[in-house]
Amino acid sequence: MHIDVKLLKACAKNKRKAQEKLYEACFLFLMPICKRYHNNEQDARAAYNVAFLKIIDNLNKLDLEEVPFAAWAKRVMTNSLIDEYRKNKKYREKISKRDQERELEYHSTGVKNEAESNFGESSIMDLLEYLNPSTKRVFILYVIEGYTHKEIGEIMEMSNGTSKWHLSKARKELKVLLEKLEKIKLQNLAI
């Protein structure tokens, strides 16, 4: 993503038209990051808007000769999402393993409906929704965002060992989920 320096300078001067253009230019690049952290479009858009305001508010601090705008904006977006996670940590709903298993049992009962036929084509990102929130966040930060365990520990206020444990747990649970999905696909093919 390349953004014109003139546009960024106009945004820093609070030119509304320029800010609107920047919003639209960044949307396709930054919105997928929000979708990794949120289960629905509305929450992802709300998070994007909050983070975009931080980008606009801090544009005057950005030295374009040292740091490319795209990398800086991605970092601001990710940090904003992490801040939101921390703020809402005590209020988040915890999904128990039993509830996850019930959901998987429902999908594997052989009842054919549109949701189940599409479920077989789901991506890893869809499967992440079955992980508990902390495990999901660690997996996203490590595998997708490229953070180290030390950085994840600082971000999520946990030890490096706990971060490694969550990553290991995510990989094991995703492996089990993929195996179950493969069985469902094979059962559906046999029918």
Phi, psi and omega in degrees: 000124177243128179243133180296136181299324179298320179297317180295320179293321178295321178296319179296334178270013178063034174281112187299318180298319179294319179296323178295318178296318179295319178304311181292322181293325182276340189305308183294333181278320187262334182299322178301330177295316179297322182292335177291333184261348184232146183280338183227160184299319183297314178294321179297317179295320178298317178295321178300315181297317179298313181293322180297323176299322177295322178298311180299313182297332184253007180302324181293344178273348184280128174259102186294340179284334180265319186232128176294143182303315185300315180294318179296314181297320179297320180293317178298317180299311181298315179297323178296318179295322179292319177300317179299318179300312180299317183297322184264004186306314184285345182259350182296147177278130178269132179263122182280157179299324179299317178296321178297316181295321177299317179298316179294322177299319179301317182289337183260009182286349180090358177291124183269123171210173185299319182299318181291321180293328177282334182299325179296340181261011184289156181264175176302322180299323177293321181292334179300336180295342179275351179274156176291157189304318181293317179296318178300314182297315180299315179301313181297313182297320183281306188281317187267315183274340176084020178285155174274167178296326178297314179296318179297319178301317179292316182297314187262005178057055178217166179283163176301320180297321178294321177298315179297321179298314179299319179296315178298317179298317179299315181297317179296314182293322178294323178298315179298316180298317179296321178296318178295320178296322179296319177298318179298316179299317180294321178296319180292327177290327182287339183281000000 
